């Protein structure tokens, strides 16, 4: 069992998200999973700039041949896509920023959601090419975005769309309300750890 852990925890040891992803990593290690970590705060994904987007469309949509320069433009995106495809379980861990994913997380998704590699089109519509793989979203937020405030939540929900589109079976664990209920911080984190273990226990024998 190979696990890829994609993290963005810029607050380091102060990060509640880091506490949760460290817990998940420890659990996977106890199950003898092979673990690869991609810290996208350090290995920053490339953006879909105009020249990079043109090269991507030429190759992945039009079936064209890339020049040496165009291959270089897509090199990091292709490496991250290859890394994702090799994993059986993917964990994507990050805090909510301004009701959504941090921009750097969206850049990673833009890198790996490649036509013909992780998804494709068929006569009946879109097809995820990574079926049979599992993905866990781990995140934290200061507020609670449920009920009347659910319309503000575009973080885990967006990641669920991205991962599901590629064919993953997706689960998410959100430690929500840490700033709203500071007196319950440890209770919230402990509850999230229980959910992480429950999910990973189903996936890892």
C-alpha positions as CSV (number, residue, x, y, z in Angstrom):
1,X,0.0,0.0,0.0
2,X,1.5,3.3,-1.1
3,X,0.3,6.6,0.4
4,X,1.0,10.1,-0.9
5,X,0.6,12.8,1.7
6,X,0.2,16.3,0.1
7,X,0.5,19.0,2.8
8,X,0.3,22.7,3.0
9,X,0.8,23.7,6.7
10,X,2.6,27.0,6.6
11,X,2.2,27.6,10.3
12,X,4.4,24.6,11.1
13,X,4.2,23.2,14.6
14,X,1.4,25.8,15.5
15,X,-0.8,24.3,12.8
16,X,-3.9,22.3,13.9
17,X,-4.0,20.7,10.5
18,X,-0.4,19.5,11.0
19,X,-1.4,17.8,14.2
20,X,-4.0,15.9,12.3
21,X,-1.9,15.0,9.3
22,X,0.9,13.9,11.6
23,X,-1.6,11.6,13.4
24,X,-2.7,10.1,10.0
25,X,0.9,9.6,9.0
26,X,1.7,7.8,12.2
27,X,-1.3,5.5,11.7
28,X,-0.3,4.7,8.2
29,X,3.3,3.9,9.4
30,X,1.9,1.6,12.0
31,X,0.2,-0.3,9.1
32,X,3.5,-0.6,7.2
33,X,2.3,1.6,4.4
34,X,4.9,3.1,2.1
35,X,4.7,6.9,2.6
36,X,5.7,9.7,0.3
37,X,5.2,13.3,1.4
38,X,4.8,16.3,-0.9
39,X,5.1,19.6,1.0
40,X,3.7,22.0,-1.6
41,X,4.6,24.9,0.7
42,X,8.2,24.1,-0.3
43,X,7.9,22.3,-3.6
44,X,5.5,24.9,-5.0
45,X,3.3,23.7,-7.9
46,X,3.6,25.6,-11.2
47,X,0.7,27.9,-12.3
48,X,-1.3,27.5,-15.5
49,X,0.2,30.5,-17.1
50,X,-0.7,31.3,-20.7
51,X,2.4,29.5,-22.3
52,X,2.0,26.5,-20.0
53,X,-1.7,26.2,-20.7
54,X,-1.0,26.4,-24.4
55,X,1.5,23.5,-24.2
56,X,-0.9,21.5,-22.1
57,X,-3.8,22.0,-24.6
58,X,-1.5,21.2,-27.6
59,X,-0.4,17.9,-26.1
60,X,-3.4,16.7,-24.0
61,X,-6.3,17.9,-26.2
62,X,-4.9,18.2,-29.7
63,X,-2.4,15.3,-29.5
64,X,0.4,17.6,-30.7
65,X,4.1,17.1,-30.2
66,X,5.8,19.4,-27.7
67,X,9.1,21.2,-28.3
68,X,11.9,20.8,-25.8
69,X,11.0,24.2,-24.3
70,X,7.3,23.2,-24.0
71,X,8.3,19.9,-22.3
72,X,10.2,21.9,-19.7
73,X,7.2,24.1,-19.1
74,X,5.1,21.0,-18.1
75,X,7.9,19.1,-16.4
76,X,6.8,19.8,-12.8
77,X,3.1,19.3,-13.5
78,X,3.9,16.0,-15.1
79,X,6.1,14.9,-12.2
80,X,3.3,15.7,-9.7
81,X,0.8,13.9,-11.9
82,X,3.0,10.8,-12.1
83,X,3.5,10.9,-8.3
84,X,-0.3,11.0,-7.7
85,X,-1.0,8.1,-10.1
86,X,1.4,5.8,-8.3
87,X,-0.4,6.2,-4.9
88,X,-3.1,3.9,-3.6
89,X,-4.2,6.4,-0.9
90,X,-3.8,10.1,-1.1
91,X,-4.1,12.5,1.8
92,X,-4.5,16.2,1.0
93,X,-4.1,18.3,4.2
94,X,-4.4,22.1,4.4
95,X,-6.3,24.8,6.4
96,X,-9.3,26.7,5.1
97,X,-8.4,30.2,3.8
98,X,-11.1,32.7,3.2
99,X,-13.8,30.1,2.8
100,X,-11.8,28.0,0.2
101,X,-8.6,26.1,-0.5
102,X,-5.4,28.1,-0.2
103,X,-4.3,29.1,-3.7
104,X,-1.3,26.8,-3.6
105,X,-3.6,23.8,-3.1
106,X,-5.7,24.8,-6.1
107,X,-2.4,25.1,-8.1
108,X,-1.6,21.5,-7.2
109,X,-5.0,20.3,-8.3
110,X,-4.5,22.3,-11.6
111,X,-1.2,20.5,-12.1
112,X,-2.5,16.9,-11.6
113,X,-6.0,17.1,-13.2
114,X,-4.7,16.3,-16.6
115,X,-6.8,15.0,-19.5
116,X,-5.7,11.6,-20.6
117,X,-3.8,11.0,-17.3
118,X,-6.1,11.4,-14.4
119,X,-9.4,12.0,-16.2
120,X,-10.7,11.8,-19.8
121,X,-13.8,12.2,-21.9
122,X,-15.9,9.4,-23.3
123,X,-19.2,9.3,-25.2
124,X,-21.2,9.3,-22.0
125,X,-19.3,12.3,-20.5
126,X,-16.3,12.6,-18.2
127,X,-14.4,9.5,-16.8
128,X,-12.1,9.5,-13.8
129,X,-9.0,7.4,-14.6
130,X,-8.0,6.8,-11.0
131,X,-10.9,4.6,-9.9
132,X,-10.1,2.1,-7.1
133,X,-7.9,4.7,-5.3
134,X,-8.8,6.4,-2.0
135,X,-8.4,10.0,-1.0
136,X,-8.8,11.7,2.4
137,X,-9.1,15.4,2.9
138,X,-7.8,16.7,6.2
139,X,-8.5,20.3,7.1
140,X,-9.2,22.8,9.9
141,X,-11.2,26.0,10.1
142,X,-11.7,28.6,12.7
143,X,-15.5,28.7,12.1
144,X,-18.2,26.2,11.5
145,X,-19.7,26.3,8.0
146,X,-22.9,24.2,8.3
147,X,-26.6,24.9,8.2
148,X,-27.2,28.5,7.3
149,X,-23.5,29.1,6.8
150,X,-23.0,26.1,4.5
151,X,-23.0,28.4,1.5
152,X,-19.6,29.8,2.6
153,X,-17.8,26.4,2.5
154,X,-15.8,26.1,-0.7
155,X,-12.8,24.3,0.8
156,X,-13.2,20.6,1.4
157,X,-16.2,20.6,-0.9
158,X,-14.1,21.8,-3.8
159,X,-11.4,19.2,-3.0
160,X,-14.1,16.5,-3.0
161,X,-15.2,17.6,-6.5
162,X,-11.6,17.5,-7.8
163,X,-10.7,14.1,-6.3
164,X,-14.1,12.6,-7.2
165,X,-13.7,13.8,-10.8
166,X,-10.5,11.9,-11.1
167,X,-12.2,8.7,-9.8
168,X,-11.1,8.6,-6.2
169,X,-13.3,7.3,-3.4
170,X,-13.2,10.5,-1.2
171,X,-13.7,11.1,2.5
172,X,-13.0,14.2,4.5
173,X,-12.3,15.1,8.1
174,X,-12.6,18.8,9.1
175,X,-11.7,20.1,12.5
176,X,-14.1,23.0,12.4
177,X,-14.8,25.8,15.0
178,X,-11.4,25.9,16.7
179,X,-11.4,29.7,16.9
180,X,-15.2,30.0,17.5
181,X,-15.0,27.5,20.4
182,X,-11.4,27.8,21.7
183,X,-12.3,26.1,24.9
184,X,-13.2,23.0,22.9
185,X,-10.0,22.9,20.8
186,X,-8.7,19.6,22.2
187,X,-12.2,18.0,22.0
188,X,-12.5,19.1,18.3
189,X,-9.0,17.8,17.4
190,X,-9.6,14.5,19.3
191,X,-12.8,13.9,17.5
192,X,-11.1,14.6,14.2
193,X,-8.4,12.0,15.0
194,X,-11.0,9.4,15.8
195,X,-12.6,10.0,12.4
196,X,-9.2,9.8,10.6
197,X,-8.5,6.4,12.2
198,X,-11.9,5.1,11.4
199,X,-11.6,6.0,7.7
200,X,-8.0,4.8,7.3
201,X,-8.8,1.6,9.1
202,X,-11.3,0.8,6.4
203,X,-8.8,1.4,3.7
204,X,-5.6,-0.2,5.1
205,X,-5.6,-3.8,6.2
